[in-house]
Amino acid sequence: MTTDADVIIAGAGPAGSLAAYELAQHGVSVLILEKSQFPRYKVCGAGLTHKILKEIPFDVSPVFETRIHTFIFSSGFKNVFSRSSPDPMIYCTMRDKFDAFLLDKAISAGARIRYGEKVMEVQQDSSSVSVITRLGAFRTKLLIGADGASSAVARSAKLRENILPGLAWEAEIKVDASAVKTFSKTVFLDWGAFPGGYGWVFPKGDHFSIGVGGPANLSKWMLPYYRNFIAYLEAVSGVKVLETMSMKSWPIPVRIKKSRFHCERVLVAGDAAGLTDPLTGEGIYYAIRSGKLASAACYDYLLGKESSLESYSRAVNEELMNELLEANRIKYIFNTVPLKIHLFVRDSERAWRAFGKVLRGERWYADVRMGFGKWQFLWGVACKVSQYISDIREKRFLGKGFK
Ligand SMILES: Cc1cc2nc3c(=O)[nH]c(=O)nc-3n(C[C@H](O)[C@H](O)[C@H](O)COP(=O)(O)OP(=O)(O)OC[C@H]3O[C@@H](n4cnc5c(N)ncnc54)[C@H](O)[C@@H]3O)c2cc1C
C-alpha cells in the first residue's frame, strides 16, 4: 500500500504541531494538512501558563509579548481588587506568532506541511485512511484530527458526542499608548456576572486582547456584557479604547463525559476532541497534552507495540478528562456562590497561593476534592446540589439577562 505519510495531521494549531513535532523527532513520516496559510490570525486570549510551558519541549519565550505579574479581579464589575506576584504568573502571546513558531519547530524536526488543504471528509478501511480535502485526496496509515473546534475529522469519524458548546467573543483593541505601558503586566478578570460567564483583558505588545465567554446558550447576552465590560474598564482604569481592530466569536467545545477519542485509525486531539477547561475556557494546555498523547499512541501502534489506538482514549480519559470533569464540578460551585469565592480569593492568602499553583501546574482541580479526605462524599453532594442551583440560575438568566 502506498501512503502519503505514516501519519497525517489535520490542522497546525498547538495540538497538531506538537503531535507533528514529537512524531518527526522519532523519525516517523508526518504530513500536516492545514486549511490556512501561515502565519494566520486565531482569535484567542493566548495566555500561556507555566503548566503549558512545562509541556513544550523547547523554549517559546521569543514569542512572548508580555509577562503578567498582576491580576485585577472584579465580580460583575464590583468588589474590585488586585493581587500581584514578584514572578510572572502567565505570559501573553499572539497566536499567529505562537502557532507559526510551534509549526516551524515541527517542520525543522522533519514534518511536511501542505497549506490551503481543508479536510472535508475521512474514509477508513482495514489498512488505511483516505483524507479528502477541498483540493484532493491523501492516504495515510493513521490520522490525527487536530482541526479545531469545528473539526471535520471528528464529525466525519463520529467522535463528537458529549460536547457542551461554549462561546467566546474577543477583539484586538487599540488603546492609548500610556495604557499599553501602564498595564503591560496586568490582566483584568471579571467573573460571576452571569452563570459560567467571564471577561478578560490580556495586554499584548501594542494593544489589548479583550474578550468574554460563557455557555453558548447564553450567547445573546454576551455582547451586552462585552459593552459593559469595556465601559467598566474605561471607568476603573482610565484606559481609552481607540479602535476595535477585529471582533470575532468562536466556539469553545467542552467535553462533559469520558468518551472515545479514537475510532479505528483516526484520533482527535485539542479542540477537535472538546478538551477545554469548562471553568476558564483554556485549551492550549489540553491541546498540547492531547497532541503529545496522540503522537505517543501512533508511534506505539506503528512500532507494533499496540494493536489498536485504544491506549489513546484511555490516556485522555485518565490524564485529562478526570481533571476536566473536576473543573466542571468546581464551575457549578462557583456559579452557585460566585461572590463568596471572589471574596475568598481577595481575603485569603492561601486561596491566592492556590490560584498561582494551579497556573503553574503544581496543584490540580482534583486536589480540591482530595483535600476533603474521608469527607470526599460531601464534596460530591455539594457539587450535585450546586449543579442543580447553577442550572436554575442559568435558565433564569437566559430569560431576563442583566435586567
Ligand atoms: C476567544 C478565545 C480566547 C481563548 N483564550 C485562551 C487562553 O488565553 N489560553 C488558552 O489556553 N486557551 C484559550 N482559548 C482556547 C484555545 O484557543 C484553544 O483551546 C486552542 O487553540 C486549541 O488548539 P487546537 O490546536 O486544538 O486548535 P486550533 O488552535 O483551533 O487549531 C486548529 C487548526 O486547524 C486548522 N483547521 C481547521 N479546520 C480545518 C480543516 N477542515 N482542515 C485543515 N485544517 C483545518 C485551523 O486553521 C487551525 O490552524 C481561547 C479560545 C477562544 C475562542
The ligand as an ORCA input file, in Angstrom:
! r2SCAN-3c Opt
* xyz 0 1
  C     -11.779     33.945     22.466
  C     -10.950     32.790     22.946
  C      -9.939     33.010     23.877
  C      -9.144     31.953     24.318
  N      -8.125     32.200     25.197
  C      -7.333     31.188     25.623
  C      -6.239     31.429     26.504
  O      -5.965     32.567     26.874
  N      -5.485     30.375     26.910
  C      -5.760     29.096     26.490
  O      -5.080     28.163     26.911
  N      -6.765     28.844     25.630
  C      -7.553     29.851     25.173
  N      -8.566     29.597     24.289
  C      -8.745     28.218     23.775
  C      -7.701     27.938     22.679
  O      -7.754     28.932     21.683
  C      -7.946     26.567     22.026
  O      -8.280     25.626     23.006
  C      -6.720     26.093     21.257
  O      -6.476     26.949     20.166
  C      -6.912     24.658     20.743
  O      -5.812     24.299     19.933
  P      -6.009     23.260     18.747
  O      -4.666     23.024     18.176
  O      -6.805     22.112     19.219
  O      -6.967     24.003     17.680
  P      -6.743     25.384     16.904
  O      -5.806     26.257     17.622
  O      -8.115     25.898     16.619
  O      -6.049     24.937     15.548
  C      -6.753     24.229     14.568
  C      -6.032     24.394     13.245
  O      -6.709     23.578     12.280
  C      -6.951     24.319     11.100
  N      -8.169     23.763     10.522
  C      -9.451     23.940     10.925
  N     -10.293     23.199     10.175
  C      -9.514     22.536      9.287
  C      -9.805     21.608      8.256
  N     -11.051     21.212      7.997
  N      -8.774     21.114      7.518
  C      -7.485     21.506      7.778
  N      -7.161     22.392      8.722
  C      -8.165     22.892      9.492
  C      -7.091     25.761     11.574
  O      -6.807     26.681     10.523
  C      -6.064     25.816     12.703
  O      -4.790     26.176     12.243
  C      -9.382     30.635     23.838
  C     -10.393     30.408     22.908
  C     -11.168     31.473     22.453
  C     -12.243     31.205     21.437
*
